[in-house]
Amino acid sequence: MSTTGILGGGPAGLLMAILLARRGERVRVYERRNDPRSSHAEAGRSINLALAARGLRPLELAGVMPRLEPLLVPMRGRMLHDTDGGTQFVAYGQDPRESIYSISRSDLTRCLVEAAAATPGVTLQFNQRCIGLDAAGEPVLQDELAGREHAPGAARWIGADGAGSALRHGLRDEGQLQFREEALGHDYKELLLGARDGRPQLAREALHIWPRGGYMLIALPNADNSFTLTLFLPPDGAGGFASLTDDTAVRAFFEREFPDAAALMPDLESQFRAHPQGRLATVYCEPWHFGERMLLIGDAAHAIVPFHGQGMNCAFEDCRVLDQLLADDPHGDAFERFSVLRKPDADAIAQMALENYGEMRDSVRDPRFQLQKSLSLALERRHPGRFIPRYSMVMFHDGIRYSTALSRGLLQQQILDTLTQARDDGSLPAPDAIDWTKADALVAALPPL
Ligand SMILES: Cc1cc2nc3c(=O)[nH]c(=O)nc-3n(C[C@H](O)[C@H](O)[C@H](O)COP(=O)(O)OP(=O)(O)OC[C@H]3O[C@@H](n4cnc5c(N)ncnc54)[C@H](O)[C@@H]3O)c2cc1C
């Protein structure tokens, strides 16, 4: 039986390996890092991640949910923090079933490694870094422990080696694809807010946001009652990371902008000094496949900014869609079909993720935005299955493609804008003054979803 080689043993590479092997395929995963079962997780990347419907379904198909479920912390909505310390909770969906789930990146990786290692047909090889393609177009691996290079060969290759993908660079150098990386222009830094006497210091079942217009701080809960905070700021300029030059500047900035968080973090300055500053970018690549020999999935094909919490969810959805196409592949062109089918969806979530940065750091504070948010949930209750808020389509409905969520969202936004038009004196209509007859007619005129 022929072997599929997977470059990268991150979320996408590991899940793909399990799904393929469960259908009887032989899979070999090459990961540049140490085996997480025997070493500490690497610091620096986001320490926890939000999982949503599109990620949960493929994890269920792969049989790993029983391992993961105890590690998930539900987040039912956003907790908004003012500069005066006041808070406001805004639910994500109709009820607690419409939640997203925080999970530690290292716990998730360890669970997937354990599940992959226990799946017959999967071989995991760590400390194997892909360094490009050889003259014959085969991936070359550097054994990081032995220090030697080798080209193991495989019938086909899947590149799941993340945003800086060596396979993507190799294929680009051979003229097989093009890509560009668009920097966001804002960087991030992660900080830890520990539990106090074992208890959480913020409301636990929420994604916390300190929206400040041009930038923001967020916090996601961890299973041990700590929170991972992420500060998003421009790298340069007066209000950027570069201006936070010493402990005094860091403390003063946090006390001015995020006073409630600052009060809970006596070790803020030392963490700020020690933790790395990460860059954020969107990768636009086309095509993702090289014949039926090689294919990019996950961040390697389409890294996005993290503001919709969908990068990993999209990578997991890639695995489910590709597995289906490979299972039913009468013409042997599954890689090409995957690339063609998924590209519009990846472009759509890339756009929505960028838009969501503006929403999280700024619009959430706007009364018109808040009115439209509650109106969209009310319209969904009146017209279930016909009007579904765009956020819900992306986060809770894995049967709706990202590209559909984007286009449908535009039509629905026109309805929301019409219904919340300012009155003659410039004020917003009161929530109980919405013209429901008009609203129902506008929704009824939408094409079927
Ligand atoms: C700050 C931040 C917050 C985020 N929050 C969320 C969130 O809440 N929800 C969400 O869904 N997504 C989130 N994401 C996105 C998410 O992290 C990625 O989309 C996801 O990790 C992609 O999985 P992947 O397997 O494709 O790539 P990666 O996770 O990057 O995994 C790639 C793997 O390949 C290995 N590798 C890399 N190069 C090589 C090589 N040359 N040879 C061999 N192996 C190699 C790496 O070591 C790694 O194990 C966030 C990202 C950031 C930066």
The ligand as an SDF file (V2000), in Angstrom:
LIG
                    3D

 53 58  0  0  0  0  0  0  0  0999 V2000
   -2.5940   34.8370   18.5080 C   0  0  0  0  0  0  0  0  0  0  0  0
   -3.3470   33.7740   17.7630 C   0  0  0  0  0  0  0  0  0  0  0  0
   -4.5820   33.3690   18.2210 C   0  0  0  0  0  0  0  0  0  0  0  0
   -5.3100   32.3850   17.5360 C   0  0  0  0  0  0  0  0  0  0  0  0
   -6.5350   32.0340   18.0020 N   0  0  0  0  0  0  0  0  0  0  0  0
   -7.2630   31.1300   17.3200 C   0  0  0  0  0  0  0  0  0  0  0  0
   -8.5590   30.7260   17.8010 C   0  0  0  0  0  0  0  0  0  0  0  0
   -9.0220   31.1820   18.8400 O   0  0  0  0  0  0  0  0  0  0  0  0
   -9.2650   29.8210   17.0560 N   0  0  0  0  0  0  0  0  0  0  0  0
   -8.7880   29.2930   15.8920 C   0  0  0  0  0  0  0  0  0  0  0  0
   -9.4810   28.4890   15.2630 O   0  0  0  0  0  0  0  0  0  0  0  0
   -7.5550   29.6440   15.4270 N   0  0  0  0  0  0  0  0  0  0  0  0
   -6.7920   30.5300   16.1080 C   0  0  0  0  0  0  0  0  0  0  0  0
   -5.5550   30.8780   15.6550 N   0  0  0  0  0  0  0  0  0  0  0  0
   -5.0740   30.2780   14.3910 C   0  0  0  0  0  0  0  0  0  0  0  0
   -4.4930   28.8950   14.6170 C   0  0  0  0  0  0  0  0  0  0  0  0
   -3.4190   28.9730   15.5250 O   0  0  0  0  0  0  0  0  0  0  0  0
   -4.0160   28.3070   13.3060 C   0  0  0  0  0  0  0  0  0  0  0  0
   -4.9320   28.5420   12.2730 O   0  0  0  0  0  0  0  0  0  0  0  0
   -3.8000   26.8050   13.4320 C   0  0  0  0  0  0  0  0  0  0  0  0
   -2.8010   26.5560   14.3940 O   0  0  0  0  0  0  0  0  0  0  0  0
   -3.4060   26.2160   12.0860 C   0  0  0  0  0  0  0  0  0  0  0  0
   -3.0850   24.8600   12.2230 O   0  0  0  0  0  0  0  0  0  0  0  0
   -2.0520   24.2150   11.2030 P   0  0  0  0  0  0  0  0  0  0  0  0
   -1.8920   22.8060   11.6600 O   0  0  0  0  0  0  0  0  0  0  0  0
   -2.4630   24.4860    9.8180 O   0  0  0  0  0  0  0  0  0  0  0  0
   -0.6790   25.0300   11.4260 O   0  0  0  0  0  0  0  0  0  0  0  0
    0.2280   25.1530   12.7280 P   0  0  0  0  0  0  0  0  0  0  0  0
   -0.5710   25.1650   13.9550 O   0  0  0  0  0  0  0  0  0  0  0  0
    1.1590   26.2860   12.4870 O   0  0  0  0  0  0  0  0  0  0  0  0
    1.0520   23.7940   12.7340 O   0  0  0  0  0  0  0  0  0  0  0  0
    2.0990   23.5840   11.8170 C   0  0  0  0  0  0  0  0  0  0  0  0
    2.9660   22.4750   12.3460 C   0  0  0  0  0  0  0  0  0  0  0  0
    4.0060   22.2360   11.4080 O   0  0  0  0  0  0  0  0  0  0  0  0
    5.2620   22.2620   12.0380 C   0  0  0  0  0  0  0  0  0  0  0  0
    6.2200   22.7630   11.0630 N   0  0  0  0  0  0  0  0  0  0  0  0
    6.3910   24.0430   10.6560 C   0  0  0  0  0  0  0  0  0  0  0  0
    7.3650   24.1100    9.7300 N   0  0  0  0  0  0  0  0  0  0  0  0
    7.7900   22.8520    9.5400 C   0  0  0  0  0  0  0  0  0  0  0  0
    8.7840   22.2890    8.7020 C   0  0  0  0  0  0  0  0  0  0  0  0
    9.5090   23.0510    7.8950 N   0  0  0  0  0  0  0  0  0  0  0  0
    8.9800   20.9530    8.7420 N   0  0  0  0  0  0  0  0  0  0  0  0
    8.2290   20.1650    9.5790 C   0  0  0  0  0  0  0  0  0  0  0  0
    7.3020   20.6520   10.4020 N   0  0  0  0  0  0  0  0  0  0  0  0
    7.0720   21.9780   10.3840 C   0  0  0  0  0  0  0  0  0  0  0  0
    5.0880   23.1780   13.2330 C   0  0  0  0  0  0  0  0  0  0  0  0
    6.0410   22.8950   14.2380 O   0  0  0  0  0  0  0  0  0  0  0  0
    3.6610   22.8560   13.6580 C   0  0  0  0  0  0  0  0  0  0  0  0
    3.6070   21.7600   14.5450 O   0  0  0  0  0  0  0  0  0  0  0  0
   -4.7860   31.8220   16.3430 C   0  0  0  0  0  0  0  0  0  0  0  0
   -3.5340   32.2290   15.8850 C   0  0  0  0  0  0  0  0  0  0  0  0
   -2.8130   33.1820   16.5830 C   0  0  0  0  0  0  0  0  0  0  0  0
   -1.4620   33.6020   16.0670 C   0  0  0  0  0  0  0  0  0  0  0  0
  1  2  1  0
  2  3  1  0
  2 52  2  0
  3  4  2  0
  4  5  1  0
  4 50  1  0
  5  6  2  0
  6  7  1  0
  6 13  1  0
  7  8  2  0
  7  9  1  0
  9 10  1  0
 10 11  2  0
 10 12  1  0
 12 13  2  0
 13 14  1  0
 14 15  1  0
 14 50  1  0
 15 16  1  0
 16 17  1  0
 16 18  1  0
 18 19  1  0
 18 20  1  0
 20 21  1  0
 20 22  1  0
 22 23  1  0
 23 24  1  0
 24 25  2  0
 24 26  1  0
 24 27  1  0
 27 28  1  0
 28 29  2  0
 28 30  1  0
 28 31  1  0
 31 32  1  0
 32 33  1  0
 33 34  1  0
 33 48  1  0
 34 35  1  0
 35 36  1  0
 35 46  1  0
 36 37  1  0
 36 45  1  0
 37 38  2  0
 38 39  1  0
 39 40  1  0
 39 45  2  0
 40 41  1  0
 40 42  2  0
 42 43  1  0
 43 44  2  0
 44 45  1  0
 46 47  1  0
 46 48  1  0
 48 49  1  0
 50 51  2  0
 51 52  1  0
 52 53  1  0
M  END
$$$$
